[in-house]
Amino acid sequence: MDRTDDIKKGTYQSLKYGTYFKEKSENRKISAVISTNMFPLRTYKRYLAEMVKVVWTKEEYSQNVNINLDDSDIRAFKKSDLFYLYDAIIGLSESIYMDKDIKSLVSIDEYMSQ
């Protein structure tokens, strides 16, 4: 995954399957995980670092909040309607977890600490 086209494809698939299946899952338990043999050291800072904690949702989940600041709409979202772009990036050399359940299932560090 140290090539930008792999990162772009993985990101698109995460959004596509998230919008088609994750939000529609009854328990919201479908995860978007990018897996790779080696963590993308060369491209991480340029292509992934700022995206790791990105969350997304759809406008239809927004709720108006009655706060009027300069005639701007302020919208709120339920936590269950917000999704990480990546729930995890899993590599043999390094991993990043946004979802604690995935971390408890696949993290070597979690396994070794038990």
ABEGO torsion letter per residue (X at the ends): XABAAAAAAAAAAAAAAAAAAAAABAAGABBBBBBBABBBAAAAAAAAAAAAABBBBBAAABBBBBBBBGGBBBBBBBAAABBBABABBBBAABBBBABAAAAAAABAAAAAAX
